[in-house]
Amino acid sequence: MRRHRWVFGLLLSQLIFSATAAAVVHEVEPCDEAAGCSTLRAAVDTAANGDTVRLAPGNYNLESELVIGTDIILEGDGTGDVTITAANPQRLLRIKRDVARDATPGQVVQIRNLILSGGELSNPHPGVRRLTAQDLGAGVLMEPSQADDNSSLTLENVEIRGNINRVGDGGGLAIVMEGLSAQAQ
């Protein structure tokens, strides 16, 4: 009986270790993408489900929309202001599962300790008024990857400010889907 408990305990510890060892923390320093530095984008693009992208204090100036396609935590490190801004008139963040990497329904994203500022959407076709998801959420847009998508977005200590939508609704934040859970803390 003792041998079975020991084997069970060993197996359980291996399961716990392998589940926690898989998550990676990507530490990122501020830099301007225009200067050829893309560490924020590279960290988000390479992050796997369960990973954390942790940003050091400073300003992260995006040259184009940043797409979050996996289940990650995007957070400031908590020691100072961390601001993500747009260098051009564009949306800051799009949250949409990258089904080429992971076709699992539902995406879980947590954003913490950040300021999201300067996103701007304008109508590329003046006079044409046909709103789609592309026209929503100048700061953050969360949209489904499939019809039964039960995704979750948690915002904790996040300021979404100074984002302008000249086309549709959701200057700061737009969530487009059924069955979505969104929390602001």
Backbone bond lengths (Angstrom), bond angles and torsions (degrees), N, CA, C in turn:
res aa  C-N    CA-C-N  psi(-1)  N-CA   C-N-CA  omega(-1)  CA-C   N-CA-C  phi
1 M - - - 1.448 - - 1.531 111.87 -
2 R 1.346 116.39 -39.80 1.465 119.50 179.28 1.532 111.23 -62.95
3 R 1.320 116.01 -38.68 1.460 119.94 -179.24 1.535 110.40 -62.90
4 H 1.341 117.93 -39.90 1.460 121.40 179.27 1.522 111.13 -65.04
5 R 1.327 117.45 -39.83 1.470 119.98 177.68 1.521 110.84 -63.80
6 W 1.340 116.01 -41.29 1.458 119.88 -179.25 1.528 110.29 -64.70
7 V 1.326 117.62 -44.96 1.469 121.59 178.83 1.522 110.12 -63.18
8 F 1.337 118.15 -44.32 1.460 121.56 178.32 1.528 110.49 -60.89
9 G 1.338 116.45 -44.36 1.466 120.77 178.61 1.514 111.82 -61.56
10 L 1.335 117.11 -41.02 1.454 121.16 177.97 1.531 111.12 -64.31
11 L 1.322 116.72 -45.08 1.459 120.49 178.20 1.525 111.82 -62.15
12 L 1.323 117.17 -42.90 1.458 121.50 179.13 1.525 110.62 -63.10
13 S 1.319 117.93 -43.63 1.466 119.98 179.71 1.525 110.74 -65.25
14 Q 1.334 118.32 -35.28 1.458 121.32 176.89 1.527 110.99 -64.90
15 L 1.329 116.54 -41.43 1.467 120.37 177.85 1.513 110.94 -63.07
16 I 1.323 117.97 -46.12 1.466 121.63 -179.71 1.514 109.77 -63.98
17 F 1.336 118.20 -45.08 1.453 121.40 -179.38 1.524 111.39 -62.44
18 S 1.325 117.32 -44.79 1.464 119.48 -177.98 1.519 111.50 -67.66
19 A 1.329 118.38 -32.50 1.473 120.42 178.81 1.514 110.86 -70.79
20 T 1.338 117.83 -38.85 1.458 119.65 -178.22 1.523 111.76 -83.30
21 A 1.310 118.53 -27.18 1.456 121.23 -178.55 1.522 111.71 -72.04
22 A 1.298 118.35 -22.16 1.456 121.62 -176.48 1.524 112.40 -70.09
23 A 1.331 118.58 -33.11 1.457 121.34 -177.90 1.535 110.22 -73.17
24 V 1.331 115.59 136.59 1.466 122.06 -178.18 1.522 108.66 -119.73
25 V 1.335 116.76 143.20 1.460 121.62 172.94 1.522 107.34 -103.53
26 H 1.339 116.19 118.60 1.460 122.90 178.43 1.528 107.33 -95.86
27 E 1.321 118.38 110.15 1.471 123.03 179.46 1.531 108.18 -86.93
28 V 1.346 116.30 130.10 1.464 120.82 -175.19 1.526 109.73 -127.48
29 E 1.323 115.98 136.24 1.465 123.42 175.85 1.532 108.82 -101.04
30 P 1.348 117.77 150.35 1.470 119.52 -179.63 1.523 112.19 -66.57
31 C 1.315 114.95 142.12 1.455 121.65 174.56 1.518 108.26 -162.56
32 D 1.309 116.37 162.79 1.455 122.38 -178.78 1.525 108.43 -98.82
33 E 1.323 117.46 121.23 1.465 120.94 -179.32 1.522 112.26 -57.01
34 A 1.343 116.98 -31.45 1.461 120.47 -179.06 1.527 110.84 -62.89
35 A 1.328 116.55 -24.41 1.462 120.86 179.60 1.527 111.40 -85.91
36 G 1.316 116.46 9.24 1.459 120.04 178.31 1.517 113.47 89.35
37 C 1.301 117.13 7.04 1.456 121.60 -179.79 1.526 108.81 -98.90
38 S 1.302 117.07 125.41 1.465 119.14 -177.18 1.526 111.76 -132.51
39 T 1.318 117.29 37.68 1.460 118.74 -173.57 1.522 112.85 -66.27
40 L 1.333 120.13 -37.41 1.463 121.20 177.90 1.530 109.56 -63.55
41 R 1.309 116.73 -50.36 1.468 121.35 179.97 1.532 110.21 -62.43
42 A 1.321 117.60 -44.03 1.466 120.86 -179.82 1.530 110.70 -62.82
43 A 1.330 117.44 -40.98 1.467 120.72 179.91 1.523 110.69 -64.83
44 V 1.335 118.00 -44.15 1.464 121.29 179.27 1.529 110.16 -66.58
45 D 1.323 117.06 -41.21 1.466 120.85 -178.66 1.524 112.92 -66.38
46 T 1.323 117.45 -31.64 1.466 120.02 -178.13 1.525 113.07 -95.81
47 A 1.331 117.68 -10.33 1.471 120.59 -178.40 1.524 110.82 -64.56
48 A 1.316 115.18 134.55 1.464 121.87 176.56 1.521 109.11 -95.09
49 N 1.320 116.59 167.61 1.459 120.66 176.57 1.528 110.07 -52.55
50 G 1.341 115.97 131.49 1.458 121.33 178.60 1.517 114.35 92.50
51 D 1.332 118.11 -11.21 1.459 120.88 -179.25 1.527 111.32 -75.32
52 T 1.332 115.23 162.08 1.464 123.07 175.22 1.514 108.65 -118.34
53 V 1.331 117.12 133.93 1.458 122.69 171.13 1.526 105.59 -107.98
54 R 1.340 115.86 109.61 1.469 121.87 -175.11 1.525 109.47 -107.40
55 L 1.344 115.23 124.62 1.456 121.96 -175.61 1.524 111.09 -102.95
56 A 1.330 115.55 130.74 1.465 121.31 174.32 1.535 108.32 -71.82
57 P 1.338 118.65 157.33 1.466 120.70 179.90 1.522 111.89 -56.07
58 G 1.336 114.87 143.32 1.450 121.09 178.56 1.515 111.58 141.97
59 N 1.336 115.26 -169.47 1.456 122.25 -177.62 1.530 109.52 -109.09
60 Y 1.326 115.58 132.41 1.457 122.99 177.72 1.526 106.97 -115.38
61 N 1.319 116.64 106.12 1.456 123.65 -173.84 1.523 109.14 -97.52
62 L 1.340 117.05 112.02 1.463 121.91 -175.97 1.517 111.67 -90.84
63 E 1.323 116.32 131.96 1.460 122.11 176.57 1.522 112.02 -79.95
64 S 1.326 117.42 -23.36 1.462 122.15 178.54 1.524 108.56 -150.80
65 E 1.322 115.08 167.92 1.462 121.83 -179.48 1.533 110.89 -53.27
66 L 1.326 116.47 136.09 1.463 122.14 177.34 1.523 107.97 -98.01
67 V 1.339 117.07 120.99 1.456 122.04 -177.92 1.525 109.32 -101.52
68 I 1.342 115.38 125.23 1.459 121.55 175.34 1.519 106.40 -100.44
69 G 1.331 116.61 112.45 1.456 120.97 -173.62 1.518 114.51 -110.47
70 T 1.338 117.72 1.25 1.464 121.36 -178.82 1.527 109.99 -128.79
71 D 1.324 116.19 174.56 1.468 122.49 177.59 1.526 108.11 -82.70
72 I 1.333 116.90 98.32 1.464 119.66 -176.79 1.526 110.97 -132.66
73 I 1.317 113.64 168.81 1.457 122.76 168.11 1.518 105.72 -109.15
74 L 1.325 117.31 124.58 1.463 123.52 174.88 1.512 105.56 -111.74
75 E 1.342 116.92 116.19 1.462 118.18 -173.28 1.516 112.87 -145.12
76 G 1.353 113.62 148.94 1.443 120.09 166.81 1.518 107.43 -76.19
77 D 1.324 117.64 154.36 1.463 118.93 -174.90 1.531 113.58 -76.16
78 G 1.343 116.97 -4.38 1.458 120.61 174.83 1.516 114.95 87.43
79 T 1.343 118.55 0.31 1.467 119.99 -178.28 1.523 113.08 -99.40
80 G 1.309 119.08 -5.33 1.456 122.38 179.91 1.512 109.92 -177.08
81 D 1.353 115.91 178.03 1.456 120.01 -179.35 1.521 111.68 -67.53
82 V 1.317 115.28 133.28 1.456 122.75 175.00 1.526 106.39 -123.24
83 T 1.339 116.55 117.18 1.456 121.70 -175.75 1.517 110.03 -120.73
84 I 1.330 115.15 129.97 1.465 121.16 172.34 1.523 106.24 -106.74
85 T 1.333 116.74 122.50 1.459 122.01 -178.01 1.527 110.14 -125.88
86 A 1.330 114.68 164.99 1.465 121.42 178.44 1.523 109.46 -100.77
87 A 1.325 116.51 131.13 1.461 121.09 177.17 1.522 111.11 -78.14
88 N 1.334 116.70 -26.85 1.460 123.24 -176.93 1.524 108.15 -128.90
89 P 1.355 117.50 165.30 1.461 118.27 173.80 1.537 109.78 -64.01
90 Q 1.309 116.81 105.17 1.459 123.09 -176.23 1.521 109.39 -163.57
91 R 1.313 115.93 167.04 1.466 121.54 171.21 1.518 107.79 -74.72
92 L 1.344 116.61 147.33 1.458 120.11 176.90 1.529 112.10 -77.52
93 L 1.355 116.79 -61.47 1.462 121.46 -173.94 1.516 111.42 -126.25
94 R 1.332 115.99 136.78 1.463 122.50 170.42 1.519 105.91 -120.30
95 I 1.329 115.51 127.99 1.459 120.89 178.46 1.524 106.82 -109.48
96 K 1.316 115.26 110.16 1.463 121.02 -179.48 1.522 108.21 -154.69
97 R 1.314 116.39 124.46 1.462 122.11 -178.73 1.517 110.73 -53.20
98 D 1.325 116.69 131.86 1.457 122.91 173.74 1.520 107.02 -84.97
99 V 1.340 116.85 93.16 1.464 120.89 -174.16 1.537 112.43 -67.29
100 A 1.307 117.71 -16.23 1.460 119.51 174.88 1.533 110.26 -69.74
101 R 1.344 116.91 -30.80 1.468 121.71 178.70 1.516 112.37 -90.65
102 D 1.342 116.44 -34.47 1.461 120.52 -175.11 1.519 108.27 -157.44
103 A 1.325 117.35 114.71 1.463 122.06 -177.47 1.525 112.45 -94.12
104 T 1.342 118.01 10.45 1.460 121.43 179.58 1.532 109.42 -64.03
105 P 1.347 117.99 130.47 1.465 119.28 177.84 1.533 110.93 -65.34
106 G 1.306 115.16 145.43 1.462 120.55 176.81 1.511 111.65 84.36
107 Q 1.305 114.93 131.37 1.459 121.25 178.95 1.522 107.69 -123.57
108 V 1.325 117.14 136.18 1.460 122.20 -179.10 1.521 107.90 -116.25
109 V 1.328 115.87 113.70 1.461 121.32 -179.22 1.518 108.62 -126.90
110 Q 1.332 115.19 135.01 1.462 121.62 174.87 1.523 107.72 -120.39
111 I 1.329 115.56 132.61 1.460 121.44 176.73 1.520 106.73 -123.43
112 R 1.348 116.31 126.62 1.465 120.93 -174.40 1.533 111.56 -136.00
113 N 1.321 115.31 145.98 1.468 122.80 168.81 1.527 113.60 54.87
114 L 1.340 116.36 46.76 1.463 120.77 -179.18 1.522 111.35 -133.02
115 I 1.329 115.25 158.15 1.462 123.40 168.71 1.530 105.72 -114.82
116 L 1.331 116.38 125.50 1.465 122.13 179.47 1.519 107.60 -112.89
117 S 1.331 117.16 112.33 1.458 119.97 -169.55 1.526 111.86 -142.03
118 G 1.339 115.38 147.82 1.460 120.59 170.79 1.512 116.26 90.83
119 G 1.333 118.50 8.20 1.454 119.60 175.26 1.526 109.82 -70.44
120 E 1.324 116.47 142.53 1.466 119.47 179.96 1.520 110.06 -147.66
121 L 1.333 114.77 130.37 1.458 120.83 174.27 1.523 108.60 -116.72
122 S 1.327 116.19 134.17 1.465 120.44 175.18 1.517 107.92 -131.33
123 N 1.314 116.02 158.82 1.459 121.29 -175.49 1.523 110.42 -76.22
124 P 1.348 117.51 115.42 1.458 119.38 178.54 1.532 112.83 -73.56
125 H 1.336 115.96 -12.55 1.460 121.43 -179.66 1.526 109.55 -127.61
126 P 1.339 118.57 77.61 1.457 120.22 -178.72 1.523 111.87 -54.25
127 G 1.304 115.92 139.91 1.459 121.65 -179.73 1.518 112.77 90.75
128 V 1.319 118.38 -19.04 1.459 122.12 178.39 1.526 107.63 -98.20
129 R 1.308 116.28 121.54 1.468 120.18 -176.55 1.521 109.57 -119.71
130 R 1.300 116.54 82.04 1.456 122.37 177.59 1.525 107.00 -131.45
131 L 1.324 115.99 99.27 1.450 120.23 -175.25 1.520 112.41 -79.48
132 T 1.322 115.25 134.85 1.461 122.75 172.04 1.525 106.80 -130.43
133 A 1.320 116.74 -179.71 1.469 120.66 177.61 1.527 110.97 -58.11
134 Q 1.323 117.27 -29.15 1.466 121.12 179.18 1.525 112.46 -61.34
135 D 1.337 116.33 -21.22 1.461 121.29 -175.45 1.525 112.61 -94.95
136 L 1.309 118.58 6.93 1.463 122.26 -174.18 1.525 111.30 -116.28
137 G 1.327 115.70 152.88 1.458 121.15 171.70 1.508 115.51 66.82
138 A 1.326 117.58 78.50 1.465 120.52 178.58 1.527 111.91 -70.01
139 G 1.325 116.91 -30.66 1.463 120.04 176.74 1.513 111.20 -85.94
140 V 1.339 116.33 -58.71 1.468 122.14 -178.07 1.527 108.53 -138.53
141 L 1.327 116.56 132.27 1.459 122.77 172.65 1.516 107.98 -123.03
142 M 1.341 116.21 125.37 1.459 120.89 172.60 1.505 106.99 -114.57
143 E 1.333 115.69 124.37 1.460 119.82 -178.09 1.521 110.71 -135.05
144 P 1.332 116.36 157.28 1.463 120.02 -174.93 1.525 112.56 -74.80
145 S 1.330 114.15 154.04 1.460 118.95 172.06 1.522 109.84 -98.77
146 Q 1.337 116.60 -17.43 1.462 122.08 177.35 1.524 109.11 -158.04
147 A 1.316 116.56 167.06 1.464 121.51 -172.30 1.522 113.55 -62.61
148 D 1.332 119.21 -37.48 1.460 120.71 -176.52 1.526 112.15 -95.95
149 D 1.293 116.51 29.42 1.461 123.47 -176.42 1.527 110.86 -71.35
150 N 1.316 118.37 111.53 1.469 122.90 175.55 1.513 108.66 -104.38
151 S 1.318 115.75 75.70 1.454 121.54 -175.89 1.516 111.58 -89.55
152 S 1.322 114.45 165.65 1.454 121.32 -178.54 1.520 109.43 -137.89
153 L 1.315 116.01 130.94 1.463 122.54 175.40 1.516 107.72 -123.59
154 T 1.335 116.73 122.44 1.461 121.19 176.91 1.522 108.12 -115.49
155 L 1.326 115.92 125.20 1.459 122.41 175.92 1.526 107.48 -111.72
156 E 1.323 116.47 123.33 1.461 120.72 -179.20 1.527 108.38 -130.70
157 N 1.339 116.08 120.24 1.457 121.78 -178.91 1.531 110.81 55.24
158 V 1.339 115.62 49.42 1.468 122.51 -179.17 1.521 108.56 -117.95
159 E 1.328 116.30 128.80 1.464 121.42 173.10 1.528 107.91 -103.68
160 I 1.324 115.70 123.15 1.466 121.08 175.31 1.519 105.22 -111.89
161 R 1.347 116.64 103.77 1.465 119.58 -171.97 1.529 111.02 -141.87
162 G 1.320 114.31 153.44 1.457 120.15 175.80 1.518 114.35 66.92
163 N 1.335 117.15 28.73 1.462 121.78 176.64 1.522 107.74 -104.15
164 I 1.326 117.45 134.92 1.460 121.73 -173.00 1.524 110.15 -122.49
165 N 1.326 115.52 130.39 1.458 120.30 174.49 1.518 108.35 -115.67
166 R 1.319 117.31 108.49 1.464 123.01 -179.25 1.530 111.58 -90.68
167 V 1.350 116.85 1.13 1.460 121.66 -175.49 1.514 111.86 -109.24
168 G 1.317 116.72 -57.41 1.465 121.85 -174.20 1.509 111.20 -132.99
169 D 1.308 115.43 -144.53 1.455 121.37 -177.33 1.522 110.39 -98.27
170 G 1.327 114.46 174.02 1.454 120.02 175.42 1.507 113.15 72.99
171 G 1.325 116.68 62.17 1.459 119.32 176.14 1.511 111.18 -60.10
172 G 1.345 116.59 -41.67 1.451 120.08 -179.00 1.515 113.52 -94.38
173 L 1.354 116.69 -50.44 1.460 121.06 -172.59 1.520 109.54 -144.79
174 A 1.320 116.18 135.10 1.463 121.40 174.08 1.525 108.01 -136.38
175 I 1.333 115.26 134.85 1.457 121.91 177.79 1.516 106.56 -122.17
176 V 1.332 116.52 120.95 1.448 121.78 -174.10 1.520 108.94 -120.81
177 M 1.337 117.49 96.48 1.457 121.53 174.05 1.517 111.10 171.84
178 E 1.317 115.08 161.35 1.454 121.63 173.37 1.518 108.75 -91.85
179 G 1.322 116.41 149.48 1.447 121.25 174.79 1.504 114.79 74.19
180 L 1.348 117.77 15.14 1.442 120.90 -178.25 1.513 110.81 -86.36
181 S 1.299 116.67 142.75 1.450 122.00 174.17 1.514 108.31 -109.71
182 A 1.321 118.80 123.94 1.451 122.45 177.32 1.508 109.16 -126.12
183 Q 1.323 116.90 135.68 1.458 121.51 -179.72 1.522 108.54 -128.75
184 A 1.310 116.04 138.56 1.457 121.71 170.34 1.520 106.73 -119.39
185 Q 1.312 116.97 123.97 1.469 121.02 -178.28 1.508 109.67 -120.26
